Amino acid sequence: MDELPLFSQPAKRAKPEPKARTPAKPKPSPHREEKGNFRLDFSRVLGQEKVKKLLSQAILRGRVSKAYLFYGPEGSGKDAMAIELAKALNCQSPTVRPCQTCAACRQIASLNYPDLHFIFAAPKSIKEEDYVKHLARLMENPYQDSAYSSTATISIERIRELKRAAALKRHQRGYQVTIISQADRMTPEAANSLLKLLEEPPPRSVLILTTSRLERLFPTIISRCQVVQFAPLQPEEIREALPQFGASESQAEVVSRLAMGNFRKAREILHEDFETLRKEALELLRVSRSADELTQLSFVEELGGRKDRGKTKELLLLALLWLRDAQLFASAQDRESVREFLYNADKIEEIRDLVQLFQGINLEKTIAETENSIDLIEKNVYINLVLIHLVN
């Protein structure tokens, strides 16, 4: 009989089959989230339906860009949209964003949201308290123009402050949003410093640049942003918004056409003495029909002496609208039926007088001469020379 070993060897066990691994779920990108069940409401921004649709889809699909470049003409709503986008990205409402009433929306509107940073072009010598006050005015009315001259810049110090703030941990659960208004005013040093932030943005952060002068930005900055173009506003979009700022129906009609797609300009015209400007335009046309050259020269010297090219252009635009009203009124068989198409529908008697004043005169030619005068003003031709040629 064979001897048994002192220690019996256990039977070898078959190695268990390795368990199939469940593939790990990919970590969500900082700028990709679950689709939202809320709707976007950018109604505080005038017009720009294509832009609103683009940004709404990006938010709802969780595909918000790390950097946007909003560009387009002045007064088209670029800063207004940047502010509303900041609210929408941080709004706490489950149904409508931005809701304008939650804590985040209210804090952003009052510049008290810790994850919002907003800078703009300002003189180097500006005091910090004045900078903050001006920023508060911009938040209240983002369509307004900067109070500072075209020589104001965004310094490298501002960009460095911004980068330090961006490097800090977010205070809230939403997005850290940085808005740089008038981005074309960055000094070369500031623009180069910003590139680092564009190349390595913090997680869940969005940078929004706004400009009316795309050609002044570095190509390296443009290439790192999603470029979003804003169109000039339509006259009807401006007209519908002006009554809430005190405009009558007829004023809103005329001002909306004078503004040339610029809502900021529309409000400026409205807040100036609009009726005085309209009367001056009518007087300009009356003087042009006067046989007294001394009266004509005196009137031209008074207008030209102001040396305000912008105001002169507005005056000529208003004169142009008076002439078009007179032309339409004179050619209508039923004058009551054309009232709704008149720019100065609230001034029917003045239009009647104008038709009489220009009786026998080729209004089409007069309109063309007025349009040419506007072009000359835009080309920096001497104001008095343009006006003298027009009234003679």
C-alpha positions, 0 to 999 in steps of 0.5 A: 500500500502506498504511503499517504503524504503527510499533508494532502494537497487540495484539489486545484480550483478552477479560476472563476471567470472574470466578471464583465465590467460595466463601462464607467459612465463618462464624466459630464463636461463642465459645459454639458448638462442634462436637458432642461425642462424649463423654458427660456425667456429673454424678453427683456432684450429687444428683437434678436430672435435668432440670437435668443434661439441660439442661446436657448438651444445651447442652454436646453441641450447643455452645450453652453460655450466656454466663451462667446463674442457678441458683436454688432452695431451699437444699441443692438442689445449685446450687453443686455443679452450678456446680462440676461444670459448670466441670469439664465445660467444661474437662475433657480426657477424650475419653469422659466429662466431667467425668472427675474425674481429668484435670489440669483436673478436679483443678485445679478441685477444688483451686482451682488452675485459673487460669481458675476464679474463685469468690466468695461472701458474706463479712464485709468484715473477713475476712482473705484467708487465711480467705476462701481456707480457707472457699472450699476447704471449699465446694469440698470440700462445696458443699452446706454452708451459709456459716459467715457470718451473713445480714449478710455481703455480696459487695462491689463490691471483689470484683466489681472483682477478678473483672472484672480477672481476667476481662479477662485472657487465658485460660491454658487452652484451655477456658472461663473460668468465674466462679461467684458463690455467694449472688448475692443478697447482692451490694451494689447497687454490686456488682450494678451493676458486674457488669452491665458484665460481663454485657453484654460477656462475654469470649470463651469465658467462662461466668458462673454465679450461684447464689441461693435468693432470686431476688426479691432480684436486680436484674431487669436481672441476671436478664434477662441470664442463662439461668435454671435452676430447681432443685427440692427433692431427693426423700427417696429421693435424700437417703436413698441418699446418706446411708450414705456419710456414716455413716448407718445404713439406718434413720437415712437413712430418718428423716433424709431425711424430716426434711431437707425436700429439703435435703441440707445440712440432712440432713447437719447433722441426721446430724452432730448427736447424732441418736439423742439428738434421736430419744429426746427426741422419744419422751420428749416424747410420753411426757411428754404422756401423763403426769398430772404437770403439774409433770413436763410443765412442767419438760420444756417449760422445759428444751426451750424454754430452748434457744431454738433454733427450728430444733431444736424444729421437728426435735424435733416432726418426729421426734415426728410420725414416731413418732406415724405409726409408732404409728398404722400399727403399731396398725392393721396386722393383720400387724405384721411386714408393715408393718415396711418402711414404718415410719420407726423400723423399728429401734425396734420395741419403742419403737413397741409401747410407744407404741401401748400408751401412746396406747391409747384416744387418737385418734392422728389428732387427736394427729398433726394437733395436732403438725402444727399445732405445727410450723406455729406454730413456723415462724410464730415463736410463742413456743416454750414456749407451743407445747410447753405446748399440745402436752403438755397 
